[in-house]
Amino acid sequence: MKVLPLKKRGVETSRLVLGCMPFGGEWNKDPITDQNIKDSEAALDAALEIGINLLDTANVYRWGKSETIIGKILKDRPALREQVIIQSKCGIRPGENGLPTRFDFSKEHIIEAAEASLKRLDLDYMDILLLHRPDPLMDPEEVAEAFGKLKAQGKVRYFGVSNMNVSQMQFLQSALPDELAVNQLEISLSHLDWLDQTIHVNQKAGQNVHFGEGLLEYCQLENVQIQAWGPLSQGIFSGRDVSDRPETVQNTAKLVKQMADEKGTTPEAIVLGWIMKHPAAIQPVIGSIKPDRIKACQDGEKQAELMTREEWYSLYTSSRGKPMP
Ligand SMILES: NC(=O)c1ccc[n+]([C@@H]2O[C@H](COP(=O)([O-])OP(=O)(O)OC[C@H]3O[C@@H](n4cnc5c(N)ncnc54)[C@H](OP(=O)(O)O)[C@@H]3O)[C@@H](O)[C@H]2O)c1
């Protein structure tokens, strides 16, 4: 297995990441309940038990409740702070209904949002800050000023992006003193554009593929950690009822189950192992809040090592539902 780009930068991260988007219950401004905290702490403990040390959150998750809960847990268990890596995001401005109304990479917003995140997290610094979704009004110089200030003040150690293509990364990077450390993208066995982009070069069939051209290669060349959001495909290949889903989904779920049974592992480990076999050393960001489901992911890295090329392609083509070009 390749060394993770984040590790090459000195960040001692686990291979899997815990997505903390569900911390905080419903997506509303209701107060955090004791049950919300209990559920989140149980998820965090399950993650720690299987060696996960990177927690992914965002200023907008559950209207800030995700960050607040992480802060409360760390306050109760201060020894944990040095054991975990905290990654948050900024750049989305939600409206009253909680949905994004606009993106904002202005210097003021980045600084204010990061400081507000730190307040909710009850921390002096966060390890990694990502720009959540590309802002068409992005001015790299302005972003550089914001990042520079946050870094100089010791509030953020590393910076990265999410859902950006190569040109956007290069444009932004041109003004930044530090290298972008992370790009978090939707990558899974159900969201296949990341691979279809590779196999459709020079082909008309690739015209509807929506994944930045050359992005995987660029990130590998530039030592950018690719993180996969949505890696479990919301469970459609690992136990969720898919009787009303297309045949390709049902067949792929059966194939995943069959492989898991043959290998004495879980469907989650097969689905994640399939992503982790890619040479870009992708870090899946798992979004379950259920301790058992989180623990079912533990074997993913081992399954990536054991998975043959034939098995990997059988999963890819099954989910594609059409032959290779
Ligand atoms: N950068 C971005 O733009 C972006 C966007 C979205 C998410 N993210 C990050 O990525 C993380 C993961 O994203 P995600 O939640 O979309 O990914 P996911 O890990 O693919 O899906 C997790 C969701 O699927 C459900 N699930 C999994 N297996 C299931 C099964 N067998 N049966 C029923 N439900 C099942 C989980 O429910 P349970 O909790 O009940 O297990 C949870 O709601 C988030 O937490 C967040 O940190 C980033």
The ligand as an SDF file (V2000), in Angstrom:
LIG
                    3D

 48 52  0  0  0  0  0  0  0  0999 V2000
  -17.1160   17.5190    1.1090 N   0  0  0  0  0  0  0  0  0  0  0  0
  -18.3970   17.3770    0.8520 C   0  0  0  0  0  0  0  0  0  0  0  0
  -18.9850   18.0730    0.0260 O   0  0  0  0  0  0  0  0  0  0  0  0
  -19.1600   16.3210    1.6060 C   0  0  0  0  0  0  0  0  0  0  0  0
  -20.4820   16.0120    1.2470 C   0  0  0  0  0  0  0  0  0  0  0  0
  -21.1440   15.0280    1.9910 C   0  0  0  0  0  0  0  0  0  0  0  0
  -20.4980   14.3890    3.0360 C   0  0  0  0  0  0  0  0  0  0  0  0
  -19.2100   14.7260    3.3810 N   0  0  0  0  0  0  0  0  0  0  0  0
  -18.4890   14.0310    4.4950 C   0  0  0  0  0  0  0  0  0  0  0  0
  -18.4390   12.6560    4.1770 O   0  0  0  0  0  0  0  0  0  0  0  0
  -19.0210   11.8840    5.2360 C   0  0  0  0  0  0  0  0  0  0  0  0
  -19.6880   10.6760    4.6720 C   0  0  0  0  0  0  0  0  0  0  0  0
  -20.6730   11.0280    3.7470 O   0  0  0  0  0  0  0  0  0  0  0  0
  -22.0350   10.2290    3.5740 P   0  0  0  0  0  0  0  0  0  0  0  0
  -22.7640   10.2040    4.8690 O   0  0  0  0  0  0  0  0  0  0  0  0
  -22.6870   10.7900    2.3900 O   0  0  0  0  0  0  0  0  0  0  0  0
  -21.4550    8.7960    3.2330 O   0  0  0  0  0  0  0  0  0  0  0  0
  -21.6630    7.2530    3.4490 P   0  0  0  0  0  0  0  0  0  0  0  0
  -20.6490    6.8100    4.4450 O   0  0  0  0  0  0  0  0  0  0  0  0
  -21.6440    6.6700    2.1060 O   0  0  0  0  0  0  0  0  0  0  0  0
  -23.1130    7.0280    4.0190 O   0  0  0  0  0  0  0  0  0  0  0  0
  -23.4220    7.0710    5.3760 C   0  0  0  0  0  0  0  0  0  0  0  0
  -24.9200    7.0630    5.4970 C   0  0  0  0  0  0  0  0  0  0  0  0
  -25.4160    5.8440    4.9410 O   0  0  0  0  0  0  0  0  0  0  0  0
  -26.1730    5.1410    5.9240 C   0  0  0  0  0  0  0  0  0  0  0  0
  -25.9120    3.6960    5.7700 N   0  0  0  0  0  0  0  0  0  0  0  0
  -24.7280    3.0930    5.5630 C   0  0  0  0  0  0  0  0  0  0  0  0
  -24.8960    1.7570    5.4530 N   0  0  0  0  0  0  0  0  0  0  0  0
  -26.2250    1.5340    5.5930 C   0  0  0  0  0  0  0  0  0  0  0  0
  -27.0300    0.3500    5.5680 C   0  0  0  0  0  0  0  0  0  0  0  0
  -26.4920   -0.8750    5.3700 N   0  0  0  0  0  0  0  0  0  0  0  0
  -28.3640    0.4830    5.7400 N   0  0  0  0  0  0  0  0  0  0  0  0
  -28.9190    1.7040    5.9510 C   0  0  0  0  0  0  0  0  0  0  0  0
  -28.2050    2.8630    5.9850 N   0  0  0  0  0  0  0  0  0  0  0  0
  -26.8780    2.7750    5.8090 C   0  0  0  0  0  0  0  0  0  0  0  0
  -25.6520    5.6320    7.2580 C   0  0  0  0  0  0  0  0  0  0  0  0
  -26.6570    5.4650    8.2120 O   0  0  0  0  0  0  0  0  0  0  0  0
  -26.2810    5.0780    9.7460 P   0  0  0  0  0  0  0  0  0  0  0  0
  -25.7450    6.3260   10.3510 O   0  0  0  0  0  0  0  0  0  0  0  0
  -27.5970    4.6640   10.2720 O   0  0  0  0  0  0  0  0  0  0  0  0
  -25.2730    3.9720    9.6950 O   0  0  0  0  0  0  0  0  0  0  0  0
  -25.3770    7.0990    6.9330 C   0  0  0  0  0  0  0  0  0  0  0  0
  -26.5870    7.8500    6.9700 O   0  0  0  0  0  0  0  0  0  0  0  0
  -19.9300   12.8720    5.9710 C   0  0  0  0  0  0  0  0  0  0  0  0
  -20.1390   12.5240    7.3200 O   0  0  0  0  0  0  0  0  0  0  0  0
  -19.1430   14.1530    5.8450 C   0  0  0  0  0  0  0  0  0  0  0  0
  -18.1480   14.1800    6.8570 O   0  0  0  0  0  0  0  0  0  0  0  0
  -18.5490   15.6830    2.6670 C   0  0  0  0  0  0  0  0  0  0  0  0
  1  2  1  0
  2  3  2  0
  2  4  1  0
  4  5  1  0
  4 48  2  0
  5  6  2  0
  6  7  1  0
  7  8  2  0
  8  9  1  0
  8 48  1  0
  9 10  1  0
  9 46  1  0
 10 11  1  0
 11 12  1  0
 11 44  1  0
 12 13  1  0
 13 14  1  0
 14 15  2  0
 14 16  1  0
 14 17  1  0
 17 18  1  0
 18 19  2  0
 18 20  1  0
 18 21  1  0
 21 22  1  0
 22 23  1  0
 23 24  1  0
 23 42  1  0
 24 25  1  0
 25 26  1  0
 25 36  1  0
 26 27  1  0
 26 35  1  0
 27 28  2  0
 28 29  1  0
 29 30  1  0
 29 35  2  0
 30 31  1  0
 30 32  2  0
 32 33  1  0
 33 34  2  0
 34 35  1  0
 36 37  1  0
 36 42  1  0
 37 38  1  0
 38 39  2  0
 38 40  1  0
 38 41  1  0
 42 43  1  0
 44 45  1  0
 44 46  1  0
 46 47  1  0
M  CHG  2   8   1  16  -1
M  END
$$$$
